[in-house]
Amino acid sequence: LLGFQPDEELSEIFKTEFQMRLLWGSKGAQVNQSERYEKFNRILTALSRKLEPPAVKLVEQLSI
């Protein structure tokens, strides 16, 4: 991260308030635990799909 300079919008995602809104939503602790876990799972899945290489290419690389 040498020389990394985040802009204000990027810095926002690291703030506690943003994380609470993202993971808990506007209803906060009023939502049951299973719904919160499901939302967290959807967020991680979306990030994984965006950042990881497609499974087909990964399989091809492993077989080489």
N, C-alpha and C positions, 0 to 999 in steps of 0.2 A: 504493500500500500504506500510505498514511498512516493511522495508527491501527490497523493490522492487528495482532491479538493471537492468534497460533496457540495452540491447546491442545496438551497434551503428546502426544496421539496424532498430530496433524498434524505436529508437530516431528519425530517419529520417522522419517517418510518421507524426511527430508532427511539423515539420518545415514548414514555410509558403510556401516555394518554392515547396515542395512536394504536399501540399494541392492545390496550384494553378494548378499544372500539372494534378493532379487527377481530380479536379472539372472543370477545364477550358480546359484542353488538350493543344496541341501544337498550336492551332489556337487562343486561348485566347478569347478576347472579339469579335473577328470577327465572331464567331459562334452565331447564334441567341438565344434568351433567351429560347425558348421552347426546343431547343436541349440540352442546358445546364441543364435545369430542368429534362429532360428525363434521361440524363446521371446520374444526382444526384439520381434520383429515382431508377435507376438500381443498383447503388452502395448500397443504403440503403436496397433495397430488398435482394441483395446478402448477406449483413451482417446479416440481420434479419434471413434469412434462415439458415445461419451458426450458429448463436448464440442462437436463440430461440428454445424451445422444439417443436417437431412436433405438429400440431394442434390436431391430433387424441389423443395423450397422454394428451394434455391440457384439452380437452373435457372430457376425462375419469376421470381426477383428479377433475374437477369441479363437476362431478356428484356423487362423492364419499361422 
